[in-house]
Amino acid sequence: MTTKSKQIPLPDENEAVSCLVPSREAAVFRTPYTYSANAAASEKVIIIPEGESMTQQQFKDECDINNILKRYQTTGIMPNGTREPMFDDFTQMPDLQEAFAIIQLAEKDFVQNCPAVLRKRFGNDPLEFVNYLNNPENYDEAVKLGLINPREQSPLDVTVPSDTPQSNTEK
């Protein structure tokens, strides 16, 4: 359900109001070409919604900032659902445009470099593919599929210290 509304200028304090809803001729229609910030700031406007409201009025008291602050002042406890602010240094992170470019490049590489059978296995979703490769339980299967190179296993270097006492069994 969509609610339509129209803006109607309010009368000045000295004007008599003959009806609650002024005629359509009094409605203000603004376009980018007729908008004036000064005129808009001095203009009194009321918005009269048309149709059924979708706002759930039973929550109005618990959403009122004045009630929230009163409750905080008396109890000292923030409302549920609030969390501590998180601060971090994100200067090394890419901006939104760079992030989209990285995602597009990953999708392009996934489509161009993976065979159709492999793409189908991951639902043609590069994220599913990356999650699969990041799961250590899938290592052996990923090696069998040729997706990753096997880890190089270094030979165990076992050295026996020379200062260990020798047993007396040679007698």
C-alpha positions in Angstrom: 0.0 0.0 0.0 1.5 3.3 -0.9 0.5 6.5 0.8 0.4 9.7 -1.3 0.7 13.1 0.2 0.4 16.6 -0.9 1.9 19.8 0.5 -0.5 22.6 1.2 0.6 26.0 2.5 -0.8 26.9 5.9 -2.6 30.2 6.3 -1.1 33.0 8.4 -2.3 33.5 12.0 -4.5 36.4 11.0 -6.3 34.6 8.1 -9.6 32.9 8.8 -9.6 29.2 7.9 -12.8 28.3 6.0 -12.1 24.7 5.6 -9.6 22.1 6.8 -8.2 21.2 3.4 -7.6 24.1 1.0 -8.4 23.7 -2.7 -6.0 22.1 -5.2 -5.1 25.6 -6.5 -3.4 26.3 -3.2 -1.1 23.2 -3.4 2.6 23.9 -3.8 4.3 22.1 -6.6 8.1 22.5 -6.7 10.4 21.6 -9.4 14.2 22.0 -9.6 13.6 25.1 -11.6 11.1 26.8 -9.3 12.7 25.9 -5.9 13.8 28.8 -3.7 15.4 27.9 -0.4 14.5 31.3 1.1 10.9 31.0 0.0 10.7 27.5 1.3 12.1 28.4 4.7 9.5 31.1 5.2 6.6 29.1 3.9 4.4 27.2 6.3 3.5 23.8 4.9 1.3 21.0 6.2 1.5 17.5 4.7 -1.9 15.7 4.5 -1.5 12.0 3.7 -4.0 10.4 1.4 -4.9 6.8 2.0 -4.3 4.5 4.9 -1.2 5.2 7.0 1.4 2.5 7.3 2.9 3.9 10.5 2.5 1.8 13.5 1.4 4.3 16.2 1.6 1.9 19.1 5.4 2.4 19.1 5.3 6.2 19.2 6.1 6.5 22.9 9.0 4.1 23.0 10.5 5.8 19.9 10.2 9.3 21.2 13.7 10.7 21.9 12.4 12.6 24.9 11.1 9.4 26.5 14.4 7.6 25.7 16.4 10.3 27.4 14.2 10.4 30.5 14.5 6.6 30.8 18.3 6.9 30.5 18.5 9.7 33.0 16.5 7.7 35.6 18.1 4.3 35.1 21.5 5.1 33.5 21.0 2.2 31.1 20.8 2.6 27.3 17.9 1.0 25.5 18.3 -2.6 24.2 19.8 -2.8 20.8 22.3 -0.1 21.3 26.0 -1.0 21.1 29.3 0.7 21.8 30.6 2.8 19.0 33.4 1.2 17.1 36.5 3.1 16.0 39.1 1.9 13.6 41.5 3.1 11.0 40.1 2.4 7.6 42.4 4.6 5.6 44.0 1.6 3.9 40.6 0.2 2.8 39.5 0.8 -0.8 36.7 3.4 -1.4 33.4 2.2 -2.7 34.3 2.6 -6.4 37.5 0.6 -6.0 35.6 -2.1 -4.0 33.1 -2.4 -6.9 36.0 -2.6 -9.4 37.6 -5.4 -7.3 34.3 -7.3 -7.2 33.7 -6.9 -10.9 37.3 -8.1 -11.7 36.8 -11.2 -9.4 33.5 -12.0 -11.2 35.1 -11.5 -14.6 38.0 -13.8 -13.7 35.7 -16.4 -12.3 33.6 -16.5 -15.5 36.6 -16.4 -17.9 39.0 -18.7 -16.0 36.8 -21.4 -14.5 35.3 -24.2 -16.5 31.5 -24.3 -16.7 31.3 -27.5 -14.7 33.2 -25.9 -11.8 31.2 -22.7 -12.0 28.0 -24.7 -11.9 29.2 -26.5 -8.8 29.4 -23.2 -7.0 26.1 -21.9 -8.4 28.0 -19.4 -10.7 28.8 -17.4 -7.5 32.4 -16.3 -7.1 31.7 -15.8 -3.3 30.7 -19.4 -2.9 33.9 -20.4 -4.7 36.1 -18.2 -2.4 34.3 -19.5 0.7 34.9 -23.0 -0.4 38.7 -22.4 -0.9 39.0 -20.6 2.5 37.5 -23.6 4.3 40.5 -25.8 5.5 38.3 -28.9 5.4 38.1 -28.6 1.6 41.9 -28.6 1.1 42.3 -32.2 -0.1 39.4 -31.9 -2.6 40.7 -28.6 -3.9 44.1 -30.1 -4.6 42.4 -33.0 -6.4 40.4 -30.6 -8.5 43.6 -28.6 -9.3 42.3 -25.4 -7.8 45.3 -25.0 -5.5 48.8 -26.4 -5.4 49.6 -28.9 -2.7 51.6 -27.6 0.2 55.3 -28.4 0.1 56.2 -30.8 2.8 59.6 -30.3 4.2 61.4 -33.4 5.3 61.6 -33.8 9.0 65.0 -32.8 10.3 65.6 -35.1 13.2 68.9 -34.6 15.1 70.0 -36.5 18.1 72.1 -34.5 20.4 75.6 -35.9 20.9 75.7 -35.4 24.6 73.1 -38.0 25.4 74.4 -40.7 27.7 75.0 -44.1 26.0 73.5 -47.2 27.4 75.6 -49.9 29.1 74.2 -52.7 26.9 77.5 -52.9 24.8 79.3 -55.0 27.5 
